[in-house]
Amino acid sequence: MSKVADALAPFALIALLLAVWEAAVRITGVPAYFLPAPSAVAVALATDTGSLIQAAWNTLSVALIALVIASLTAQLIALIVGLSPFLERAVRPLASTLQVTPVVAIAPLVLIWAGIDHPERAIVALAVLVAFFPIFSGAVTGLKAADPDLERLFDLYGASRIQRVLRLRLPSAVPFLLEGHKVGAGLAVIGAVVAEFGAGSGGVRGLAWRILDAGNKLQTARMIAALVVLGLMGVVLHALLDRLERVGLAWWRGR
C-alpha cells in the first residue's frame, strides 16, 4: 500500500492543483486570454491533438539528431584528448565556452551561417552545441577514472596509449558516458526549443513554433497545451533514458 500511495501522490497533487486553478479562474472571472481554465486547456489539447503530436515529433526528431551528432563528436574528441593531457588542457576551455554561451545569443549568427531558407540546419547545430558539453565532460572524466592498480598493471606490460584508452579507460568511462548522455538528451530538447524560438518562423514547425503562433493570436489555452505536450515529452524521454542508464549500468557491473 505504501508503494501505491507513493506512486499516486504526484497525481493527487496535480489533480488538487488543477481543481484549485479551475475554481480560482471561474470565481475571479479572469479573461481567457490572460489565464484559461484547465478545462479550456483540455479542450485545446483534444482539438489540436494531431497537430501537437506532429509538432512534438518535429522537435523531438531534431533533438535526437542533435544528440547523435553531439554524442559522436564529443566521444571522438574525448578519445583524442585522452591520449594527451596537453590536448585536454587546450580543448577543455573551448568546450566550457560553448557550454556557458547562451543559445539565444548566437542563434541569429548560426541562422545566417546555415542560411535563412534552412532554419532546420541552424536548429540542429544549436541543439548540438547545447548537448555537446555534458557528454564530452562525462567522457573525459570517465577516461581518467580508471583503477590506479590497473593503470600500473598496464604500465608493467608496456601497453601503448591507444591500448590503454581502448582497453582500460574507455570501459571505465561507461557510467560517466551514460549519465552524460542522459543530461545531454534533456539539453538537446531544450536547445531545439530555444533554437526554434530564435528562428522565429514556421520553417520548422515544432512545439516552439506552436507556442509562438498561439501567443501571437492570444490563444493562451493553445500555448499552455503545447507546453503540456512539451513537458510530457521531456518526462517520457527522461524516463526512457533513466531506464537505459540502469540497464547499461547493470550490464557494465556484470560484465
LINSULKA-V556444 format. One record per residue. N is the residue number from 1. RES is the residue in three letters. PSI is psi in whole degrees, -180 to 180 (none if undefined). OMEGA is omega in whole degrees, -180 to 180 (* if undefined). D_CENTER is the distance of its C-alpha to the mean C-alpha in whole Angstrom. Layout:
# LINSULKA-V556444
N_RES_PSI_OMEGA_D_CENTER + N_RES_PSI_OMEGA_D_CENTER
This chain:
# LINSULKA-V556444
1_MET_-36_180_34 + 2_SER_-41_179_32 + 3_LYS_-39_178_29 + 4_VAL_-43_179_30 + 5_ALA_-41_179_30 + 6_ASP_-38_-179_27 + 7_ALA_-35_-177_25 + 8_LEU_-17_-176_27 + 9_ALA_-47_179_26 + 10_PRO_-40_-179_23 + 11_PHE_-36_177_24 + 12_ALA_-42_179_28 + 13_LEU_-43_179_26 + 14_ILE_-43_179_24 + 15_ALA_-41_179_27 + 16_LEU_-45_180_29 + 17_LEU_-40_178_27 + 18_LEU_-38_179_27 + 19_ALA_-42_178_31 + 20_VAL_-43_178_31 + 21_TRP_-49_-179_29 + 22_GLU_-46_-179_32 + 23_ALA_-42_-179_35 + 24_ALA_-42_-180_34 + 25_VAL_-42_-178_33 + 26_ARG_-39_-178_37 + 27_ILE_-43_-176_39 + 28_THR_-18_-180_38 + 29_GLY_35_179_38 + 30_VAL_135_179_35 + 31_PRO_144_-176_34 + 32_ALA_-31_-180_32 + 33_TYR_-21_-180_30 + 34_PHE_-51_179_30 + 35_LEU_100_179_28 + 36_PRO_156_177_29 + 37_ALA_156_176_30 + 38_PRO_-33_178_27 + 39_SER_-37_178_30 + 40_ALA_-37_176_29 + 41_VAL_-39_178_25 + 42_ALA_-40_178_26 + 43_VAL_-43_179_29 + 44_ALA_-39_177_26 + 45_LEU_-44_-179_24 + 46_ALA_-39_-177_26 + 47_THR_-41_-173_28 + 48_ASP_23_-175_25 + 49_THR_-49_-177_23 + 50_GLY_-48_-178_23 + 51_SER_-33_178_22 + 52_LEU_-40_178_19 + 53_ILE_-42_178_18 + 54_GLN_-42_179_19 + 55_ALA_-41_178_17 + 56_ALA_-41_178_14 + 57_TRP_-39_178_14 + 58_ASN_-45_179_14 + 59_THR_-45_-178_11 + 60_LEU_-40_-180_9 + 61_SER_-40_177_12 + 62_VAL_-44_-179_11 + 63_ALA_-40_-180_7 + 64_LEU_-41_176_9 + 65_ILE_-45_179_11 + 66_ALA_-39_180_9 + 67_LEU_-43_179_8 + 68_VAL_-46_180_12 + 69_ILE_-45_179_13 + 70_ALA_-40_-179_11 + 71_SER_-50_-179_12 + 72_LEU_-43_-179_16 + 73_THR_-47_-178_16 + 74_ALA_-43_-179_15 + 75_GLN_-38_178_17 + 76_LEU_-48_180_20 + 77_ILE_-39_179_20 + 78_ALA_-40_178_20 + 79_LEU_-39_-180_23 + 80_ILE_-48_-179_25 + 81_VAL_-21_176_25 + 82_GLY_-20_178_25 + 83_LEU_-14_-176_29 + 84_SER_118_175_30 + 85_PRO_-31_179_29 + 86_PHE_-43_178_30 + 87_LEU_-37_179_28 + 88_GLU_-45_179_25 + 89_ARG_-29_-180_27 + 90_ALA_-37_-173_27 + 91_VAL_-37_-172_23 + 92_ARG_-43_178_21 + 93_PRO_-37_179_22 + 94_LEU_-41_179_21 + 95_ALA_-39_178_17 + 96_SER_-35_178_18 + 97_THR_-41_176_19 + 98_LEU_-38_-177_16 + 99_GLN_-39_-174_13 + 100_VAL_-3_180_16 + 101_THR_121_-179_16 + 102_PRO_136_-179_15 + 103_VAL_-40_-178_13 + 104_VAL_-33_-176_16 + 105_ALA_-35_-177_19 + 106_ILE_-5_-179_18 + 107_ALA_-46_180_17 + 108_PRO_-38_-180_21 + 109_LEU_-45_180_22 + 110_VAL_-36_177_19 + 111_LEU_-39_178_21 + 112_ILE_-46_-180_24 + 113_TRP_-39_-178_24 + 114_ALA_-22_-177_22 + 115_GLY_127_-178_25 + 116_ILE_-30_-179_25 + 117_ASP_-5_-178_25 + 118_HIS_65_-178_22 + 119_PRO_-24_-179_19 + 120_GLU_-32_178_17 + 121_ARG_-44_180_17 + 122_ALA_-39_-179_17 + 123_ILE_-42_177_13 + 124_VAL_-45_-179_12 + 125_ALA_-43_-179_14 + 126_LEU_-39_177_12 + 127_ALA_-36_177_8 + 128_VAL_-44_-180_10 + 129_LEU_-39_-179_11 + 130_VAL_-40_-175_8 + 131_ALA_-15_-172_7 + 132_PHE_-48_-168_10 + 133_PHE_-48_-178_12 + 134_PRO_-34_178_10 + 135_ILE_-44_179_11 + 136_PHE_-46_-179_14 + 137_SER_-43_178_15 + 138_GLY_-41_-180_15 + 139_ALA_-45_-180_17 + 140_VAL_-44_179_20 + 141_THR_-43_-180_20 + 142_GLY_-36_179_21 + 143_LEU_-22_179_23 + 144_LYS_7_-175_25 + 145_ALA_14_-179_25 + 146_ALA_153_179_28 + 147_ASP_125_180_31 + 148_PRO_-34_178_33 + 149_ASP_-40_177_36 + 150_LEU_-35_176_35 + 151_GLU_-44_179_34 + 152_ARG_-35_177_38 + 153_LEU_-42_178_39 + 154_PHE_-35_175_37 + 155_ASP_-41_-178_39 + 156_LEU_-38_-179_42 + 157_TYR_5_176_42 + 158_GLY_38_-179_41 + 159_ALA_144_177_38 + 160_SER_170_179_36 + 161_ARG_-42_-179_33 + 162_ILE_-43_177_31 + 163_GLN_-40_-179_33 + 164_ARG_-42_-179_32 + 165_VAL_-48_-174_28 + 166_LEU_-35_-173_28 + 167_ARG_-19_-178_30 + 168_LEU_-58_-171_29 + 169_ARG_-38_-180_26 + 170_LEU_-47_175_24 + 171_PRO_-34_179_24 + 172_SER_-20_-176_24 + 173_ALA_-4_-175_21 + 174_VAL_-51_-180_19 + 175_PRO_-39_180_18 + 176_PHE_-37_178_16 + 177_LEU_-41_180_15 + 178_LEU_-45_179_13 + 179_GLU_-40_178_12 + 180_GLY_-38_178_11 + 181_HIS_-35_179_9 + 182_LYS_-43_177_8 + 183_VAL_-43_-178_6 + 184_GLY_-34_179_5 + 185_ALA_-44_177_3 + 186_GLY_-41_179_2 + 187_LEU_-31_178_3 + 188_ALA_-40_176_4 + 189_VAL_-46_178_4 + 190_ILE_-44_180_6 + 191_GLY_-39_179_7 + 192_ALA_-43_-180_8 + 193_VAL_-47_-180_10 + 194_VAL_-39_179_11 + 195_ALA_-36_176_13 + 196_GLU_-41_175_14 + 197_PHE_-41_180_16 + 198_GLY_-37_179_17 + 199_ALA_-40_173_19 + 200_GLY_27_-180_20 + 201_SER_173_179_22 + 202_GLY_15_179_22 + 203_GLY_-37_174_21 + 204_VAL_106_-173_18 + 205_ARG_69_176_18 + 206_GLY_-167_-178_15 + 207_LEU_-34_178_14 + 208_ALA_-40_178_15 + 209_TRP_-40_177_18 + 210_ARG_-42_179_19 + 211_ILE_-44_179_19 + 212_LEU_-45_-179_21 + 213_ASP_-45_179_23 + 214_ALA_-37_179_24 + 215_GLY_-40_178_24 + 216_ASN_-25_180_27 + 217_LYS_6_-178_29 + 218_LEU_33_177_28 + 219_GLN_77_-172_27 + 220_THR_-35_179_25 + 221_ALA_-40_178_25 + 222_ARG_-35_176_23 + 223_MET_-49_-179_21 + 224_ILE_-36_178_20 + 225_ALA_-43_178_20 + 226_ALA_-38_177_17 + 227_LEU_-38_178_15 + 228_VAL_-46_179_16 + 229_VAL_-41_178_15 + 230_LEU_-43_178_12 + 231_GLY_-44_179_12 + 232_LEU_-39_179_13 + 233_MET_-42_178_11 + 234_GLY_-41_180_8 + 235_VAL_-45_-179_11 + 236_VAL_-43_180_12 + 237_LEU_-43_179_9 + 238_HIS_-41_180_9 + 239_ALA_-41_179_12 + 240_LEU_-43_180_12 + 241_LEU_-35_177_10 + 242_ASP_-41_177_13 + 243_ARG_-42_179_16 + 244_LEU_-39_178_15 + 245_GLU_-43_179_15 + 246_ARG_-43_178_18 + 247_VAL_-43_180_20 + 248_GLY_-42_179_19 + 249_LEU_-37_177_20 + 250_ALA_-41_176_23 + 251_TRP_-43_-177_24 + 252_TRP_-41_-179_24 + 253_ARG_-26_-178_26 + 254_GLY_5_-176_29 + 255_ARG_none_*_29
